[in-house]
Amino acid sequence: MSDVEKIKRDLFSGKKAGAVKDVVNSKEGRSVGKMIDGDSLKKALAEGDSNTMQSILNQVLATDDGKALVKQISERFGK
């Protein structure tokens, strides 16, 4: 099992699985999901390509939905 698959399994089956699903399925989560090339993200994660991951994050944070999604994540899972 790849690291990406392990992270996915842990996120969607842990104690906060419901909260993770709520964030992913939110308006902002769906919008961000549409703008990200999932294959590129998986490849970057698998290879530890921090430049590509940073580029994807910058792309997300440049949008209002991306900023709102990060705020949701911070409120639900942050300190």
N, CA, C and O atoms as a Tinker XYZ file with bonds, in Angstrom:
   316  protein
     1  N      0.849000   -1.176000    0.000000    73     2
     2  CA     0.000000    0.000000    0.000000    64     1     3
     3  C      0.895000    1.240000    0.000000    63     2     4     5
     4  O      1.848000    1.329000    0.775000    81     3
     5  N      0.580000    2.186000   -0.870000    73     3     6
     6  CA     1.381000    3.405000   -0.949000    64     5     7
     7  C      1.080000    4.316000    0.244000    63     6     8     9
     8  O      0.066000    4.161000    0.924000    81     7
     9  N      1.980000    5.263000    0.477000    73     7    10
    10  CA     1.769000    6.219000    1.562000    64     9    11
    11  C      0.490000    7.013000    1.345000    63    10    12    13
    12  O     -0.239000    7.301000    2.295000    81    11
    13  N      0.220000    7.367000    0.091000    73    11    14
    14  CA    -0.984000    8.129000   -0.226000    64    13    15
    15  C     -2.227000    7.315000    0.131000    63    14    16    17
    16  O     -3.164000    7.845000    0.726000    81    15
    17  N     -2.240000    6.051000   -0.224000    73    15    18
    18  CA    -3.380000    5.190000    0.097000    64    17    19
    19  C     -3.537000    5.022000    1.609000    63    18    20    21
    20  O     -4.661000    4.980000    2.110000    81    19
    21  N     -2.435000    4.928000    2.333000    73    19    22
    22  CA    -2.490000    4.792000    3.793000    64    21    23
    23  C     -3.074000    6.055000    4.413000    63    22    24    25
    24  O     -3.918000    5.979000    5.306000    81    23
    25  N     -2.630000    7.205000    3.946000    73    23    26
    26  CA    -3.152000    8.469000    4.471000    64    25    27
    27  C     -4.646000    8.570000    4.194000    63    26    28    29
    28  O     -5.426000    8.948000    5.069000    81    27
    29  N     -5.037000    8.231000    2.972000    73    27    30
    30  CA    -6.456000    8.267000    2.603000    64    29    31
    31  C     -7.272000    7.339000    3.495000    63    30    32    33
    32  O     -8.324000    7.728000    4.003000    81    31
    33  N     -6.784000    6.105000    3.685000    73    31    34
    34  CA    -7.494000    5.149000    4.525000    64    33    35
    35  C     -7.624000    5.661000    5.953000    63    34    36    37
    36  O     -8.694000    5.574000    6.555000    81    35
    37  N     -6.526000    6.198000    6.494000    73    35    38
    38  CA    -6.536000    6.708000    7.864000    64    37    39
    39  C     -7.486000    7.888000    8.032000    63    38    40    41
    40  O     -8.201000    7.980000    9.029000    81    39
    41  N     -7.491000    8.788000    7.056000    73    39    42
    42  CA    -8.365000    9.963000    7.134000    64    41    43
    43  C     -9.841000    9.593000    7.105000    63    42    44    45
    44  O    -10.647000   10.151000    7.850000    81    43
    45  N    -10.186000    8.648000    6.239000    73    43    46
    46  CA   -11.593000    8.332000    6.051000    64    45    47
    47  C    -12.104000    7.209000    6.943000    63    46    48    49
    48  O    -13.265000    6.816000    6.829000    81    47
    49  N    -11.266000    6.689000    7.823000    73    47    50
    50  CA   -11.749000    5.645000    8.720000    64    49    51
    51  C    -11.453000    5.965000   10.187000    63    50    52    53
    52  O    -11.848000    5.203000   11.069000    81    51
    53  N    -10.781000    7.052000   10.459000    73    51    54
    54  CA   -10.437000    7.417000   11.824000    64    53    55
    55  C    -11.591000    8.070000   12.561000    63    54    56    57
    56  O    -12.715000    8.121000   12.060000    81    55
    57  N    -11.307000    8.564000   13.742000    73    55    58
    58  CA   -12.326000    9.180000   14.592000    64    57    59
    59  C    -12.948000   10.413000   13.957000    63    58    60    61
    60  O    -14.109000   10.731000   14.215000    81    59
    61  N    -12.179000   11.105000   13.129000    73    59    62
    62  CA   -12.687000   12.333000   12.524000    64    61    63
    63  C    -13.140000   12.131000   11.084000    63    62    64    65
    64  O    -13.226000   13.090000   10.318000    81    63
    65  N    -13.428000   10.893000   10.715000    73    63    66
    66  CA   -13.792000   10.588000    9.327000    64    65    67
    67  C    -14.999000   11.400000    8.874000    63    66    68    69
    68  O    -15.021000   11.889000    7.744000    81    67
    69  N    -15.987000   11.549000    9.721000    73    67    70
    70  CA   -17.179000   12.318000    9.364000    64    69    71
    71  C    -16.842000   13.768000    9.080000    63    70    72    73
    72  O    -17.344000   14.352000    8.119000    81    71
    73  N    -15.993000   14.351000    9.914000    73    71    74
    74  CA   -15.588000   15.743000    9.724000    64    73    75
    75  C    -14.772000   15.896000    8.444000    63    74    76    77
    76  O    -14.933000   16.879000    7.721000    81    75
    77  N    -13.906000   14.939000    8.162000    73    75    78
    78  CA   -13.104000   14.987000    6.928000    64    77    79
    79  C    -14.037000   14.922000    5.719000    63    78    80    81
    80  O    -13.873000   15.685000    4.766000    81    79
    81  N    -15.001000   14.026000    5.755000    73    79    82
    82  CA   -15.940000   13.895000    4.642000    64    81    83
    83  C    -16.762000   15.171000    4.473000    63    82    84    85
    84  O    -17.042000   15.576000    3.345000    81    83
    85  N    -17.154000   15.813000    5.581000    73    83    86
    86  CA   -17.901000   17.062000    5.498000    64    85    87
    87  C    -17.088000   18.145000    4.793000    63    86    88    89
    88  O    -17.613000   18.871000    3.949000    81    87
    89  N    -15.814000   18.252000    5.140000    73    87    90
    90  CA   -14.948000   19.257000    4.522000    64    89    91
    91  C    -14.739000   18.943000    3.050000    63    90    92    93
    92  O    -14.844000   19.833000    2.207000    81    91
    93  N    -14.448000   17.702000    2.735000    73    91    94
    94  CA   -14.214000   17.301000    1.345000    64    93    95
    95  C    -15.459000   17.537000    0.497000    63    94    96    97
    96  O    -15.351000   17.946000   -0.659000    81    95
    97  N    -16.625000   17.286000    1.053000    73    95    98
    98  CA   -17.871000   17.411000    0.301000    64    97    99
    99  C    -18.495000   18.796000    0.369000    63    98   100   101
   100  O    -19.556000   19.025000   -0.212000    81    99
   101  N    -17.853000   19.719000    1.069000    73    99   102
   102  CA   -18.370000   21.087000    1.142000    64   101   103
   103  C    -18.263000   21.741000   -0.238000    63   102   104   105
   104  O    -17.562000   21.238000   -1.118000    81   103
   105  N    -18.957000   22.854000   -0.417000    73   103   106
   106  CA   -18.887000   23.596000   -1.683000    64   105   107
   107  C    -17.446000   23.911000   -2.037000    63   106   108   109
   108  O    -17.022000   23.732000   -3.179000    81   107
   109  N    -16.694000   24.383000   -1.049000    73   107   110
   110  CA   -15.302000   24.743000   -1.274000    64   109   111
   111  C    -14.448000   23.517000   -1.565000    63   110   112   113
   112  O    -13.570000   23.559000   -2.427000    81   111
   113  N    -14.700000   22.445000   -0.860000    73   111   114
   114  CA   -13.948000   21.204000   -1.079000    64   113   115
   115  C    -14.148000   20.667000   -2.483000    63   114   116   117
   116  O    -13.196000   20.235000   -3.133000    81   115
   117  N    -15.394000   20.694000   -2.950000    73   115   118
   118  CA   -15.676000   20.223000   -4.309000    64   117   119
   119  C    -15.032000   21.141000   -5.348000    63   118   120   121
   120  O    -14.505000   20.671000   -6.357000    81   119
   121  N    -15.076000   22.441000   -5.098000    73   119   122
   122  CA   -14.477000   23.404000   -6.028000    64   121   123
   123  C    -12.966000   23.201000   -6.128000    63   122   124   125
   124  O    -12.410000   23.170000   -7.226000    81   123
   125  N    -12.312000   23.064000   -4.991000    73   123   126
   126  CA   -10.866000   22.847000   -4.984000    64   125   127
   127  C    -10.534000   21.506000   -5.627000    63   126   128   129
   128  O     -9.553000   21.396000   -6.362000    81   127
   129  N    -11.337000   20.499000   -5.356000    73   127   130
   130  CA   -11.116000   19.186000   -5.953000    64   129   131
   131  C    -11.149000   19.230000   -7.473000    63   130   132   133
   132  O    -10.414000   18.498000   -8.137000    81   131
   133  N    -12.000000   20.084000   -8.023000    73   131   134
   134  CA   -12.097000   20.203000   -9.485000    64   133   135
   135  C    -10.883000   20.909000  -10.077000    63   134   136   137
   136  O    -10.517000   20.654000  -11.224000    81   135
   137  N    -10.259000   21.789000   -9.307000    73   135   138
   138  CA    -9.145000   22.558000   -9.872000    64   137   139
   139  C     -7.807000   21.833000   -9.761000    63   138   140   141
   140  O     -6.841000   22.225000  -10.415000    81   139
   141  N     -7.735000   20.793000   -8.953000    73   139   142
   142  CA    -6.479000   20.069000   -8.742000    64   141   143
   143  C     -6.412000   18.850000   -9.653000    63   142   144   145
   144  O     -7.384000   18.105000   -9.783000    81   143
   145  N     -5.277000   18.658000  -10.269000    73   143   146
   146  CA    -5.025000   17.449000  -11.058000    64   145   147
   147  C     -4.615000   16.361000  -10.061000    63   146   148   149
   148  O     -3.481000   16.336000   -9.583000    81   147
   149  N     -5.542000   15.478000   -9.762000    73   147   150
   150  CA    -5.309000   14.444000   -8.759000    64   149   151
   151  C     -4.122000   13.547000   -9.058000    63   150   152   153
   152  O     -3.387000   13.160000   -8.150000    81   151
   153  N     -3.932000   13.216000  -10.329000    73   151   154
   154  CA    -2.808000   12.353000  -10.704000    64   153   155
   155  C     -1.478000   13.047000  -10.425000    63   154   156   157
   156  O     -0.535000   12.425000   -9.935000    81   155
   157  N     -1.410000   14.347000  -10.742000    73   155   158
   158  CA    -0.173000   15.096000  -10.479000    64   157   159
   159  C      0.100000   15.186000   -8.983000    63   158   160   161
   160  O      1.245000   15.070000   -8.547000    81   159
   161  N     -0.954000   15.394000   -8.203000    73   159   162
   162  CA    -0.787000   15.477000   -6.753000    64   161   163
   163  C     -0.322000   14.141000   -6.181000    63   162   164   165
   164  O      0.597000   14.104000   -5.363000    81   163
   165  N     -0.949000   13.050000   -6.602000    73   163   166
   166  CA    -0.541000   11.722000   -6.124000    64   165   167
   167  C      0.910000   11.435000   -6.471000    63   166   168   169
   168  O      1.667000   10.930000   -5.642000    81   167
   169  N      1.295000   11.760000   -7.704000    73   167   170
   170  CA     2.669000   11.529000   -8.136000    64   169   171
   171  C      3.640000   12.368000   -7.308000    63   170   172   173
   172  O      4.677000   11.869000   -6.871000    81   171
   173  N      3.307000   13.632000   -7.096000    73   171   174
   174  CA     4.178000   14.516000   -6.308000    64   173   175
   175  C      4.314000   14.008000   -4.879000    63   174   176   177
   176  O      5.407000   14.029000   -4.313000    81   175
   177  N      3.207000   13.551000   -4.290000    73   175   178
   178  CA     3.258000   13.007000   -2.927000    64   177   179
   179  C      4.107000   11.745000   -2.875000    63   178   180   181
   180  O      4.937000   11.581000   -1.980000    81   179
   181  N      3.893000   10.854000   -3.842000    73   179   182
   182  CA     4.634000    9.591000   -3.863000    64   181   183
   183  C      6.131000    9.813000   -4.037000    63   182   184   185
   184  O      6.943000    9.083000   -3.469000    81   183
   185  N      6.493000   10.821000   -4.823000    73   183   186
   186  CA     7.906000   11.083000   -5.102000    64   185   187
   187  C      8.531000   12.090000   -4.141000    63   186   188   189
   188  O      9.733000   12.349000   -4.200000    81   187
   189  N      7.710000   12.656000   -3.256000    73   187   190
   190  CA     8.235000   13.662000   -2.335000    64   189   191
   191  C      8.630000   14.941000   -3.063000    63   190   192   193
   192  O      9.568000   15.629000   -2.659000    81   191
   193  N      7.917000   15.252000   -4.127000    73   191   194
   194  CA     8.212000   16.424000   -4.954000    64   193   195
   195  C      7.597000   17.666000   -4.313000    63   194   196   197
   196  O      6.464000   18.041000   -4.613000    81   195
   197  N      8.359000   18.291000   -3.431000    73   195   198
   198  CA     7.832000   19.431000   -2.678000    64   197   199
   199  C      7.578000   20.647000   -3.566000    63   198   200   201
   200  O      6.698000   21.450000   -3.256000    81   199
   201  N      8.315000   20.804000   -4.650000    73   199   202
   202  CA     8.082000   21.943000   -5.548000    64   201   203
   203  C      6.703000   21.860000   -6.194000    63   202   204   205
   204  O      5.981000   22.855000   -6.260000    81   203
   205  N      6.342000   20.678000   -6.667000    73   203   206
   206  CA     5.022000   20.505000   -7.277000    64   205   207
   207  C      3.926000   20.644000   -6.233000    63   206   208   209
   208  O      2.900000   21.269000   -6.498000    81   207
   209  N      4.126000   20.072000   -5.054000    73   207   210
   210  CA     3.123000   20.202000   -3.993000    64   209   211
   211  C      2.930000   21.665000   -3.607000    63   210   212   213
   212  O      1.801000   22.103000   -3.384000    81   211
   213  N      4.026000   22.425000   -3.527000    73   211   214
   214  CA     3.943000   23.850000   -3.196000    64   213   215
   215  C      3.206000   24.612000   -4.295000    63   214   216   217
   216  O      2.411000   25.507000   -4.003000    81   215
   217  N      3.461000   24.268000   -5.539000    73   215   218
   218  CA     2.783000   24.911000   -6.663000    64   217   219
   219  C      1.280000   24.664000   -6.607000    63   218   220   221
   220  O      0.489000   25.582000   -6.826000    81   219
   221  N      0.885000   23.433000   -6.316000    73   219   222
   222  CA    -0.536000   23.085000   -6.197000    64   221   223
   223  C     -1.161000   23.848000   -5.037000    63   222   224   225
   224  O     -2.260000   24.386000   -5.172000    81   223
   225  N     -0.478000   23.903000   -3.904000    73   223   226
   226  CA    -0.992000   24.635000   -2.746000    64   225   227
   227  C     -1.147000   26.116000   -3.071000    63   226   228   229
   228  O     -2.150000   26.726000   -2.701000    81   227
   229  N     -0.174000   26.699000   -3.754000    73   227   230
   230  CA    -0.268000   28.107000   -4.138000    64   229   231
   231  C     -1.459000   28.348000   -5.054000    63   230   232   233
   232  O     -2.154000   29.357000   -4.933000    81   231
   233  N     -1.691000   27.406000   -5.978000    73   231   234
   234  CA    -2.834000   27.507000   -6.884000    64   233   235
   235  C     -4.139000   27.511000   -6.080000    63   234   236   237
   236  O     -5.039000   28.304000   -6.355000    81   235
   237  N     -4.234000   26.639000   -5.106000    73   235   238
   238  CA    -5.440000   26.547000   -4.274000    64   237   239
   239  C     -5.620000   27.824000   -3.453000    63   238   240   241
   240  O     -6.716000   28.382000   -3.401000    81   239
   241  N     -4.555000   28.280000   -2.819000    73   239   242
   242  CA    -4.643000   29.442000   -1.945000    64   241   243
   243  C     -4.871000   30.750000   -2.695000    63   242   244   245
   244  O     -5.184000   31.767000   -2.077000    81   243
   245  N     -4.721000   30.737000   -4.007000    73   243   246
   246  CA    -4.960000   31.928000   -4.812000    64   245   247
   247  C     -6.450000   32.139000   -5.082000    63   246   248   249
   248  O     -6.834000   33.147000   -5.674000    81   247
   249  N     -7.290000   31.197000   -4.652000    73   247   250
   250  CA    -8.732000   31.298000   -4.894000    64   249   251
   251  C     -9.478000   31.522000   -3.585000    63   250   252   253
   252  O     -9.009000   31.149000   -2.509000    81   251
   253  N    -10.647000   32.139000   -3.701000    73   251   254
   254  CA   -11.476000   32.356000   -2.508000    64   253   255
   255  C    -11.931000   31.028000   -1.904000    63   254   256   257
   256  O    -11.942000   30.870000   -0.683000    81   255
   257  N    -12.307000   30.071000   -2.764000    73   255   258
   258  CA   -12.734000   28.762000   -2.247000    64   257   259
   259  C    -11.579000   28.044000   -1.558000    63   258   260   261
   260  O    -11.783000   27.368000   -0.550000    81   259
   261  N    -10.388000   28.183000   -2.086000    73   259   262
   262  CA    -9.217000   27.570000   -1.459000    64   261   263
   263  C     -8.958000   28.147000   -0.082000    63   262   264   265
   264  O     -8.680000   27.412000    0.866000    81   263
   265  N     -9.048000   29.455000    0.027000    73   263   266
   266  CA    -8.851000   30.118000    1.327000    64   265   267
   267  C     -9.936000   29.695000    2.312000    63   266   268   269
   268  O     -9.659000   29.453000    3.486000    81   267
   269  N    -11.183000   29.607000    1.821000    73   267   270
   270  CA   -12.285000   29.190000    2.685000    64   269   271
   271  C    -12.112000   27.737000    3.134000    63   270   272   273
   272  O    -12.423000   27.393000    4.274000    81   271
   273  N    -11.619000   26.896000    2.238000    73   271   274
   274  CA   -11.390000   25.490000    2.592000    64   273   275
   275  C    -10.312000   25.369000    3.666000    63   274   276   277
   276  O    -10.462000   24.607000    4.620000    81   275
   277  N     -9.240000   26.115000    3.507000    73   275   278
   278  CA    -8.168000   26.092000    4.509000    64   277   279
   279  C     -8.707000   26.580000    5.857000    63   278   280   281
   280  O     -8.339000   26.044000    6.903000    81   279
   281  N     -9.570000   27.585000    5.836000    73   279   282
   282  CA   -10.165000   28.079000    7.084000    64   281   283
   283  C    -11.013000   26.986000    7.737000    63   282   284   285
   284  O    -10.946000   26.787000    8.950000    81   283
   285  N    -11.817000   26.273000    6.926000    73   283   286
   286  CA   -12.624000   25.178000    7.460000    64   285   287
   287  C    -11.755000   24.111000    8.104000    63   286   288   289
   288  O    -12.040000   23.638000    9.204000    81   287
   289  N    -10.695000   23.742000    7.407000    73   287   290
   290  CA    -9.787000   22.710000    7.918000    64   289   291
   291  C     -9.163000   23.168000    9.218000    63   290   292   293
   292  O     -9.088000   22.403000   10.179000    81   291
   293  N     -8.717000   24.406000    9.252000    73   291   294
   294  CA    -8.093000   24.950000   10.458000    64   293   295
   295  C     -9.059000   24.962000   11.636000    63   294   296   297
   296  O     -8.685000   24.608000   12.755000    81   295
   297  N    -10.302000   25.370000   11.385000    73   295   298
   298  CA   -11.305000   25.429000   12.449000    64   297   299
   299  C    -11.665000   24.040000   12.966000    63   298   300   301
   300  O    -11.877000   23.863000   14.165000    81   299
   301  N    -11.736000   23.062000   12.083000    73   299   302
   302  CA   -12.139000   21.723000   12.510000    64   301   303
   303  C    -11.004000   20.895000   13.085000    63   302   304   305
   304  O    -11.215000   20.086000   13.989000    81   303
   305  N     -9.796000   21.096000   12.560000    73   303   306
   306  CA    -8.689000   20.203000   12.927000    64   305   307
   307  C     -7.492000   20.917000   13.525000    63   306   308   309
   308  O     -6.596000   20.281000   14.081000    81   307
   309  N     -7.476000   22.240000   13.413000    73   307   310
   310  CA    -6.322000   22.991000   13.914000    64   309   311
   311  C     -6.420000   23.265000   15.399000    63   310   312   313
   312  O     -7.325000   22.803000   16.094000    81   311
   313  N     -5.462000   24.026000   15.846000    73   311   314
   314  CA    -5.454000   24.366000   17.274000    64   313   315
   315  C     -6.061000   25.694000   17.492000    63   314   316
   316  O     -6.145000   26.155000   18.630000    81   315
